[in-house]
């Protein structure tokens, strides 16, 4: 805390009055000063580190912070404990001093800041719980493999797909993109649905073509496979006829067969 209330009647507080009385006439003012410095030390730690009204140091460190010999530190702290101002606890060779009433002495600004900090902590905890319920955001795990359950998802959403090939594309895509997700099972389900949509779109578009268009596309694919270049200014019809002739010559020495694209034959090998 940045501030704490210094009561005008602090010296007459029952615990403080009992402590200064126990210090004796010679050390009364000195004891009161040590007690005030102790309040400042603990209050400062509460502002930067914790809400716990305590501080823990070795005896030599306490002596340094309170500007008095360690024998005097021991004497004053014991008197404070006896009069109820502090509680002392040994922690791994160190001395922990707790001031139970310090929270009650915090000023309004500190209390308001603490309330806001508590609200912020609660919101963060709630968000953390929500994230935990939804799953942790992460990249595709190495152990995300094609299980029977995932095969079943693919079979339901896209029966015509090659499941192994589809799953490998799924893994390659997300590994390459380094994308993150909270639910990879759901990502796989959506991937199979998109695969089905893609297949329907591509397949439907080809089925709606006329026989002549199907034949033209097939010959263009054949020309690409045979690496037959088109001549400058050559009409496409003549180019495709030339491709057909070249392919017929290529098939002359092969087993006789007929290949149809649609309802019209594209080429037919010569009979032997």
Protein Blocks (a to p, Z undefined) as FASTA:
>chain_A
ZZdcddfklmmgmklmmmmmmnojmlmmmmmmmmmmmmmmmmmmmmmmmmcdcddddfkl
mmmmnopafklmmmmmmmmmmnopaccddeehiacdddfklmmmpcfklmmmmmmmmmmm
mmmmmmmmmmmmnopaddddfklccdfklmmmmmmmmmmbcfklmmmmmmmmmmmnopac
fblklmmmmmmmmmmmmmmmmmmmmmmpcfklmmmmmmmmmmmmnopacdehiafklmmm
mmmmmmmmmmmmmccddddehjbcfbdcddZZ
